[in-house]
Amino acid sequence: MNNWPFRENALWGMIFFLAAFLPGVAVSAQYPPIAIEISAEHPLLIFHCAAEPAALPEQHADRIMAAWRAMPDAVRPYAVMQADAPRGDRHAYYQAMLPPLQEANVPVVLRIAGDDPRRRCAVSQVEALLRAFTTVKGVEATDLPLNVYDPLAVDEEGVSLLARWLVGALETAARYGRFLHLPLGDVAWLRLMANPDYAPVLAKMRECQFYVIPSCLHRGPGTAAQTAAVMGLWLEGCAAQWGIAADSRWYADARFIAPNLFGAPANPAKIPSALYRAMILNGAMAGAAVYAFSPDDDLWFGTQRRHWDAAILPTMTELIAGGLIARKDFVEKKAQVAYQLGAAANPRDFHRNLRDLDATLDEGLLMQAAYGVERPGHITELVLNRGDLYRIPILSPYAPQDTLGGFALLVQPGAADSVQGWARLLDPYRSPDGGGDAFISVVGRGIFVMHTRENTLAAQRFALNAAPAPVRRFTARREGENVELTWPFREGDVSYTVLRRIPPNPQYIPIAVGLLERRYVDPAPPPDQTLAYAVTALTNETEPFEGMLHYGEHLLLSVVESRIAEEAILSPLLPAVQSAPIPESPAPPEEARPWWPDYDGLDDTQQAAARAIVERIELWERAFQAADLDGVMDLYATDYEDAQGWGFQYVRRAYQWFFERCRTPRMHRQIRRWNFDPYAATREVNLLLYCALTGIAWSDPAGRIADQIITIPRTESAEAWITFTDKDGVWRIQRTNPAVPNFRDLLSYAAGPYDDLAPGPDRLAGP
């Protein structure tokens, strides 16, 4: 076995072979201590720092060092910088980039594999880098092609080439006391866990669990299931820690443009900052101790640093200071139900799992029953819609029996055949931590209260029966150049923390922690400044807490330390002030135009016609999603004609092709603009409609790449002008531009790389 790390020892080689290919066999290998501390109490923060495409290695090193020097002190003890070579040979680039970083003692994580397999570092190159540079604390592989099911992509022993590489990379990292970080997006972790080709990888992860960090990368629509899968790997012993890789591109992947606006965004950086907070809190309540962030534009040294200031830094600071990341024992106690994947060597078998677990690529029956799904297949779920059932960990087919036996209910693919059937199975295990329509979950020391709508403006109520009671009615008084704070006695208080902020900065900084007395003198208040003070208590005093959350609001509370409910604002002219309740943030203005329907600017007569057309569009959606060919065609006028001259029978055959090829058809729709100009003369109405018709083909035509997403119209905006005509009191589609559907768009998905069949207008051939 030419590539095994233990090739010099036949006995070790046999033991390693058994560990890799027989998942039930456990092997204890001697590895050095990991080079960096990672735990719930000491999380690891990985910050991406990209290089300009033409940057020389030395220039990239300078940028990393500058970012490291500018990093806030609050997060530096937990941080490493993640780097990638912008082009060419990664190994050669890193050899030139790393010496100045080593000299400056800047801890880094190197990306050794991405979406281009030709640039993947060989295991021997990884070893050379780890041997030469102690500043490298870990390596990273992402965007791995786990959706490829290719029986020819194997070595001479029949082992998947990618699985072989992953085993070698992890083994090498462990032998040098470093970690392998694996941020994978969409449902890639589910694929790896279910595919028997990757059983050796899971076995090696189990053996090297302290040196591997599986992460849920926020790319694609599969975030909910992906988080549960990585959490499951942790619980079944394939990783000692796991992570969340927050990425603003998730917002564009989800077809979000702005709250209440859906479609194809031109600028993914428009993600609301609050969604970064939601990503982080999702990980914290499920036990993630590693948090990676990209792109670097969203960090303290980037052009979009508002995300850093508004969400990333304050959320991580809250989690670390409060010890609010859930420990494994808390998660194990909270998780009553688990799902075990079925083995799946091909895309068809894999969909037996997805039918339960993912409402975009399939039906997601369990997900709908467990958490509720807003418009399945249309709205990508980031925050679970209900918290009365803790996140269900997803386990591999090879999970050890002691893990499987630790759950009150263990379910497998097809345990129920409908949303209602799954609900009957799961309902006995629900245990709500509060009331209202917001998400609420109490785990360990944390209380997580989250707004559940990722892109829809709506107010949501929450109610907690008991939360630590805030410290109220405290006084701030000037004593010479100092400020003295005093507060009243309470029987259940254990100790106190005093915090200060300088308006308009909203962030509080602790200035005294663990006080036993009910008095504190601030010896160094900034002179000639308005100061705002707050006091919190480690306390047994509790009280009910309820309120409203608006879009983007996600509360993080402690079960042992009180929240800040009052502050004392002391201006330079005031000798003393008593604390007052912090005003509730005003509700953000609701958008005048709802996401659906939209009659903005229409008079009463026009609105009547528009409402009838909206009903027809909704009927179109229902028929399309049911793959009801006759129902869809009833929406089209028999004399329909598109801009290229194709008519009714063309449309019928195009839809038939779509239904024959695709599973889970969906219609994504939103009104952009009405045009009633021709209405009086022709009874026609033109409507610009975001109208993405999507479906999932289980594989590409070659049978190698799983879950090909097919979308028409295949244009950048997926918008089309739809002309509706009132024919005998029934509104039908008379014309579409661009054509919906369009056979050339459809056939382009089946074309090979050399067929030269690009999407576009399906024009009639000339004479």
N, C-alpha and C positions, 0 to 999 in steps of 0.2 A: 504494500500500500504506500505508494511513493509520496503522498502528500500528508501522511499522518505526522503530527508533531512528535510522537513517540516512536518513530520508525527505527531508532537505534535499539529498541528493546522489544523483542518479540512478545514477551509476556504482557508488557504494558499495551502493546498494539492490540492483543486479543481482548484485554479488559476494556479498552476504549471502544473497540468494535461492538462489544456486547452492550456497553452503555449507550452507544449512539443508535443502534438499530433495534434494541429490545428495551422499550421504554420502562418496563417494570424493573430493570436492573439498576441499582443505585451504585455509584462509585464515588469514593471520597478521595479527591486529589489534593495535594499539598500546593497551595498557591500563596504568594506573599500577601500581606494585608493590602487592601485597596488603597490607592494613593490619595483618596479624598473622602472626607466624612459625609455620609448621606443618611438621614433619618428623618422621621416626622418632626423631631425637635430641631434638626439642623438640615433643612432642605437644600438641595442643589439647584442653582439657577444657572441656566445655560443661555447666553446672550449671543445671537448671531451678529457677526461683523463681516459684511461682504466686501469684496474687492472690486474696484472698477474693472471693466472687462480687459483693459490694456495695462493694468497695474503690474509693475514688477514685484517680485516677492518682497524686496526690501520696503517698497511703498506700502504693500499690504500690512507688513509688520508694523510700520509706523502708524498706520490707521488703527490697528488693534491696540497698540500701546497708548495712543492718545485717548481712545475710548475708555480704556482701563483706568487711566489717570483721572478722567472726568467722572467716573462712576461714583454715585453717592455712597458715602461710608456705610449707610444703613444696610446695604446689600452686599458689599464687597466680601465679607467673610464667607459668603455662601456661593460666590459667583465663579464662573469660568467663561471664557470667550470662545465662541465656536467659529472656525474659519474653514474656508474652502478655497481651492485653487480655481481661479476663474476660467482657466483654459489648459489644454495640453496635459502633460504628464503630472499627475498630482504629486507623486513621490518626489520627482525632481524639483517641483515648485516648493514643496515643504522643506526640502533640504536647504534651500536658499533662504526661506522665510523664517525658519525657526531659530537660528542662532541669536539674533537680537532679542527675541522674545525670551529665550532661555536666560540671556544675560540680565534682562530686566525682571525676570521671575514672574512673568505673566502666565497664569494657567490657561491652557487652551484645550479645546476638543477639535480634532481634525476630521473633516468629512472624508471618508475613504471610498465611498460609493454613493452614486446618485442615479439619475434616470438614464444615463448612458453607460451601458455595461463595458464599453471599450475603455472607459476612464476609471474603471474599478481598480483600486490598488491590489496587487497580488499580496497574499498572506506574508510572503517573505519580505516585501517592501514595508508592510505594517510593522513587522518585527524589527526591521532595521531602524525605523523611526522611533519606536518605543525604547529600543536599546540606547539610542544616541541622545534622546531629548527627554529629560525628566520633567520638563515643563508641560509636556503632553500628558494630561490626566486621563484622557479617554479618546476614543475614536467613534465615528458616527457613520451609519449607513441608512439611507432613506430612499424613497421612491423606487423601491425594489420591485421588479416585475412579477409580483406574486399572483397576478391575474392571468399568467401564461401557463397553460397546461400542455406541455410539449414533451412527448415521450422520447424525442430525439435529443433533448438538451440534457444528456447524462454523460458521465465519464465511462471509462472502460469497464467499471464494475457495476454499471447501471444506477449509480447514485446521481441525483440531480446536481448539476454543476453549481447552481446557486446555493443549494443546501450544503454542499461540500465546502463552498467558500465561507458561508456563515459559520459553520462549525469551526473551521480553521481560524477565522478572524476572532471569534470569541475565545477559543483556546489560547491564542496568542496574547490577547489582551489580559486574560486571567494570569498567564504565566509571568507577566510583567507588572501585575498589581494594578492594572488600569481597567476601565470599563468600556463596554461596547454599548453605545446608545443607538436604539432602533426606533426612530419616529416614523410610523407608517400611517398613511391616511386611508380614507374611505372604509372598506371592510377588509383591508389587507391582512390584519391580524387574524380575523376569522378564517380567511383562506389558508394562512400558514398553519393555524392550529388544526384545521380539518383535513388538510391534504396529507396523505400518508408519505408523500415524498419528503416532507419536512419533519417527520417524526425524529430523525437524528438531531435536528436543530433543537427541538423541545427537550430531548434527552441531555444535550450539552448545556442548555440553559439551566436545567435542573441541577446538573453537576456544578455549574459555574454561576449559581444564582446571585452571588454577591458582586459579580463582575458584568452583569448584563442589565440594561435598563430598557425595557419595552415601553414605548410611549404612544399615546393616542395623538396623532398629528391631525390638526383640524383642517383637513382638506376633504372635499367631497361630502356627500349627504349622509354617510354612515356613522356619524359621530356617536350617537347614542349607543349603538351596539358595539362600536369599537372601544369605547370607554369601558363597557362592561367586560369585554374580552380581555383587555390588558389588566384590569382589576382581577379577573379570574386567573390569569397566569400567575399573578402575585399570590393569590390565595392557595393555588395548587402547588406552589413551591418552585415555579420556573423562574422566579425573580425575587430578590430580596427587597427591591424597591421598584416602583414604576412611575411613569411620568405623563404629563400633559404637555404637548407641544402646541402652543397657541399660535395661530397664524391668521392674519387679517384676510387672507384670500378666501377663507371659509365663507365670508359674506357674499363674495361674487359667485362662488361655487353654488351657493344656495339660491341664486337668482334674485338676490335682494339688491335694490338700488338705494333706497332710503326707507325709513319707516312709512308703511302704507303704500310703497311703490315697489313693484316687482318687475323683473325683466332681466336684460343683459346689461350690467353696469359697465361704464367705460372706465371707472376709476375705483378699483377695489379698496383703496385707502380710505374710502368714505365710511368704512365700518364704524358704527357707533362705539365709542370707547367702552361703554358699559358691557359690551359683549366679551371684551377681554376679561373683565371681572367675572362674568358668568363662566367662561372657560376655566379660569383658575379655581373658582369655588366648586365647580363640578368635580375637579380633581381632588381638592382638599377634603370634601365630605366622604370621598371614597378611598382615601388613604394615599394619594399620590404624594411622593416626597421629592419629585424632580419636576422642574418647570422650565421649559425651553420657549424662547420667544423669537419670532421672525415675522416680517422682515425687519432689518435694523433701522429702517426709517421711522419705526414706531417707538424706538427706544430713546434714551436720554441724549444721544448724540445724533439723532435723526431729524429729518425735516417734518415728521408727523409726531413730534414728541408729546403732543397733547394726550396721546394714548398712554404714554408713560406717566405723565403727571396726574392724569385724571383717574387711571384705573390700575395700571400694572404695579407701580411703586406703592401706592397706598394699600392695595389689596395684599401684596406680599408682606408688607410691613405689619399689617393687622394679623395675618396668619402666624407670622413668626413670633411677634411680641406676645400674642395671646395663646400660643401653643395650640392652635385650633385645627391643625391638620390631623385627621383621624388616625389613630394608631391601629395596627393590624388587629389587636384583640377587640377593639371597639367595632371594627368593621365585621369581624367574624360573628360577633354577638348580634349585630344589627341585621345581617344578611340571613334571612330564613329560607329563601328559595334560591336555587341555582339551576342553570340550564347547561346540559352537556351536549356539545356538538356531536353530530354524526360524522363519521369519516367520509370524505368526499374527494375522490380522485379525478373528478371531472366537473365541469360547470353544472350539468344537469343534477348530479347528486348534491352539489353545494346548495342548490336552490331549495332542497328539503330543509336546510337550516334557515335560509333567508326568508322562506315563507313565514316562519315564526318571528324572525329577528329584524327584518329591514323592510320598512314600508315604502321605500323608494325603488329598490331593485326588485322587490316582490311585494307581498301583501303585508308582512309584518304583523301577523295576527296576535302574537304574544305581546309585542310592543304596544299595540293598540289597546289590548285588554289591561295591561299592567299600568300604563302611564297615561293613556289617552293620547291621540295623535291628531293635531289640527290639520285637517284636509290631507289625509294620507297620500304620500307620493308627491305632494305639492309643496308643503311647508317643511323645510328641513328642521328637525328638532335639535336644539342645543340644550335647553332647559326642559326637564321632564314636566309634563303638564299636571301631574299630581304626585305628592310625596308620601302618601299613606302606605305605599309599598316600597321599601328600600330598593335601590338599584340591584337588579338580579345579575350576579356574576355569571359570565359565560366561561365554561370549562372545556378543556380539550378532550378528545376521545380517550386520552391516555392518562387523565388525572388519577392520582393514587386513591385507593379505596378509603384511606383515612380522611382525605379531603371530601370525597363524595358523601361519606357518612356523617359529615358535620352539619348537614342542612336538614331542616325539617321537611323540605320538599325538594326532590331532585327530578327535573323533567327533561325529556329528550325530544328530538324532532317528531312532530306529529302527535304529541300527547293530547292535543285538542285540535279540532278541525274548523274552528270558527272563533271569532272574537268573543262570542258569548260563552263558548265552551272553555276558552282560556280563563275568562273572568270567573267562571264557577270554580275552576281549580285554584285560582290565586286569591280570591276574596277572603278565605279564612285566615290568610296570613297578613292582611292589612292591619296597620296600627297607626292611625293618624297622630301626628305630633302637634296638630293645631287645627284651626278652622279657617274657612275662607277659600277663595279660588286661587290664591297664590301658592307656589310650591313651598312647603315647609318640611324640613328634616332636621332632627336633633341627633347628632352623632358625636360621641366622645364629649369634648368640651365645647363643641361648636353648635350653634343654632343657625341654620341656613334658611333664609326667607327670600324667595326669588320671584321676580316677575317672569311669567312663563311664555310671553309672546315675543318671539325673536324679531318680528318685523311688522307687528300690528299694534297700533296705539289703542290702549285699553287700560282702564283703572282696575286694580284687583285688590280685594280685601284680604287681610290676614288677621289672625287672632291666636295669641299664645295664652294658655291658661296661667302659666307662671314663667317669669323671667326675672333675673336679678334686678332688684329695685335700685334705681339710680340715686346718687347722692344729690340732694336738693338743698336749697336755702343756705348756701355757703356764702361767705363774705370775702372780698378782696379789699385790703386796706393798705395805703401807702404808709410806710414807716421809714422816713428819711429817703434814702435811695433804694430801699428794699420794698418788697411787697409781701404782706402777711396774709395768708389764707387760713380761715377757720371754718369748721363745719360741725353740724350737730351730732350728738351721740345716737348710735343705733345698736341694739342688742346683738344683731347677727353679723356685724361687720368684723372682719379679721384683720385686714390691712388696707392701705390706700395708695393710690397713685395720683400725682398731680401732673397735669398737662398744660401746655401753653401753646398758643399760636399767635401770630402777628397778622391781623387782618390787612388786606383781604385774603391772604393765604388761608384756605380752609383746613389745612392739615395740622393736627395737633402733634406736638413733640413731647414725650414724657420728660419731665425734669426732676422727678423724685418718685421712686418706686419702693414699695414695701414699707411705707410709713405706718407706725403703730399708733402714733398720736393723731389727734384731730386738729393739728395745726402744722403749718409749714411756712417758712420764710424763704421767699425767692431772693437769693443774695445777689443775683446778677440780671435783673430785668433790663432789657434793652432801653436805654434812656430816650425820652421824648418820643415814645411810640405808644400807640393804642395797643393794649394787650388784652387777650382773651384767655381766661383760665377755666379749666374744668377739673373735676375730681371724680375718680372712679373708685370702687371698693371691691375687694374680694369679700364676698358676703353670702350669708345664708338668707338674707332678706329677699323675699320675692313679691311680685305683684303681677296681675294680668297686663298684657301688652297687646294692643291691637292698633290697626291703622290701615292706610291705603298705600299701595305701591303703584307708581306710574311707570310708563315704558322706560326700561333701562335701569330700574331701581332694584338692587339686590343687597339685602341686609346681611351682615355677618355679626352675630352676637356670641357671647360666651355664656355658658351655663353657670360659671362661678364668679365672673367679674361683671359689674354693672356697666351699662352703656352710658354714653354721655347724653343726658337729656337737658341739662342746664349749663349755662356758662356765665361767667362774670366778665363783662367787658369794661376795662378800666382805661379811660382816656387820660392823657397827660394833665388835664385840668381837674380831674375828679380825685378827691382824697380817698373815697371808699365807694364800693358798689356791691350790691347783693346780686346773687345769681338770678337769672331769669330763664324761663323755658326757651329753648332754641326753636325759632319759628319753623313750622313745617315748610318744606320747600314747596313753592306753588306748583300746581299741576301744569305740566307742559300744555301749550295750546293744542287742542285736537285739530288735525288737518281738516280743512273745510271740505276736501274731496276724499271720500272714503275709498278704500281699496276696491270695493265692488258693491253695487254698481256705481256709475258716475253719470249724473245728469246735469253737471255743472253748465250753466249758461243756456239751458233750454227753457223755452216757454211751456205753458201748460199743454198746448196741442202737441208740441214736439216731444214732451215728456211722455205723453200717452203712447205715442208710437215707439219711443225709445224703450219703454217698459215692456212692450210686447216683443221687441227685438231681443232684449235681455233675457226674457223667458225662453226664447228660441235658442240663444247661445247656451243657456244652462241645460236645455234639452240636448243640444249638440254634445256638450261635455258628457252628460250621462250616457248617451248612446255610444260615444267614442270609447269611454272607459269600460263599457260592457262589451266592446267589440261587436256591437250590433250594427251590421252593415246596412240593413234595410232602414234602421232607425236613423243612422247618419245620413243616408241618401235622401230621406224625407226632408232634410233641411235644405237641400239643393233644388233649385228650379230645374225642370227637365230641359229647358233651353239655356241652361248655364253655359257660359263660355269664358275661358280665362284669356289673358292678354296674348297668349301664343296660339289661340284658336282651338284649344282642346275643350271637349264638352263633357256632358253628363256621364257617358259610359267610361270615358277616360278616368274621371274622378272615382267612379265605382271600382274600377280595377285597381287603382292606386290604393284606395282604402283596403281592398281585399288583400293586396300584397302586404300591406302594413300589418293587418291582423294575422295573416298567416306566418309572418316572420317574427313578430314581437309579442312579448308578454307584458302584462301590466301597462296597457296604454293609459296615458294621462293627458289631460288638456290643461295647460297653464295659460291663464287669460287675464287680461286687465284692459279696460277701456282707456285709450289715449285721447281720442278726439272724435266728435260728431260733426258731420257735414250734412245739413238739411237743405242745401241750396236746390237740389233737383226735386225735392219732395213734392212741392205743389204741382209741378207739371207732370211728373212721371211716377209718383208714389214710390220713389227710390230714396234710400238713405245710405250715405257712405259713412263707414265707421272704421277708424284706424284702431286696430286691435292688436295688443300683444297676444300672440296666439301660437304658442309653442306646443305642438303635438309630439309627444315623446313616447317611446317604448323601449323595452330592453330585449335585445337578441341574446340568447344564452351564450353565443360565441360569435366571433367574426367568421367570414366564409371559410377560412382555413381551419377552423376548429381549435385554434391555439389560444386566442385571447378571449377571456370570458367577459360576459356582460357588456356587450357593445351597446352604447346608448344611441338611439336613432331619434333625430329631431327634425321635424319639418315645420315651417320652411327653414331651409338650411342657410339662413342669412345671419348677419352679425346681431341684428336687433330682434329677430323673430317676430317682427311686426308686419302686418299686412292690411291693406285697405280691403274691407269686406263690403260689398254692395248688397244690401237687402232690398227686395221688392215685395210690396204688398200685392199678392195674387189671390183674389177672391177672399180677402180677409185673413190670409195666412202669409206670414213673412217668410220668404225663402232667399237663399243666397243666389244672387244672379251673376256676380263676377267677383273675382279675387285678384289682387295684384300686390306682391308676387303671388303666383298660383299656390293655392292651398287645396288639395295636395299637388305635388309636382313630382312626376315619375323620375326625372333626372336626379333630383335630390335623393330620392329613395335608392336608386340604382347606384349612386356614387358610394353608398355604404358597402355595396357588394363588389366594388371594383378593386382590382389589384393595383399595386403601386406603379405598374407600367401601362395601365389601361388608358390613362389620359381621359378619365371621365370625371371631370370636376363638377361640383354642384352648380346649379344656375338655371336660367330659363330653359324649358324643354321646347325648343323651337321646332316647328315643322321643317322637314327637309325641302329644299327648293326643287323645282322641276329638273 
